[in-house]
């Protein structure tokens, strides 16, 4: 079965971020989006540890240990970028000043509820961090994740069984097999990236889907 790898998923997310947007990329896989943004577009990347104007990952050997994102990964700073206090960073998040955030997830419900900070596993360290502030503070929330767990279970669910980060906050979900929009009628399949058809995707997803691909099916 054809699947997008994580860089290809990040590239697809990057295509939907418009010129002039203020964007936070969550810890983990979403940080890859920074490497695929169109350099001709002026897009402002925010990091919750107090950075605005973040660039892509540095060239190996040119890392600066004092220039990191919230996940402690080395980053670059674009011309005009700025550092500021952690409290000011959270004020931006909570005050509705971010246009988009891209977050990973353990589960997303058909209503757009997000669970991305704790699975309840006995060895897991529960630390929601700024995820709840981003989920509710950003104007639009994108989720980037594989559709299935390592055990083959769908991460799209009727109701989240893991602790919820934000209720009804997710607008679009990008996975390795397809992209979905959260609508009042349910999850609408925006694009299919795999070589499977809608019915096969429906079976894997395990929740009711609406076919809204029209002419947007990937080649």
Buried (B, 14 or more C-beta within 10 A) or exposed (E): EEBBEBEBBBBBBBEBBEEEBBBBBBBBBBBBBBEBBEEEEEBBBBBBBBBBBBBBBBEEEEBEEEBBBBBEBBBBBBEEBEBEEEEEBBBBBBEEEBBBBBBBBBBBBBBBBBBBBBBEEEEEEEEEBBBBBBBBBBEBBBBBBBBBEEEEEBBBBEEBEBBBBBBBBBBBBBBBBBBBBBEEEBBBBBBBBBEBEBEBBBEBBBBEBBEBBEEEBBE
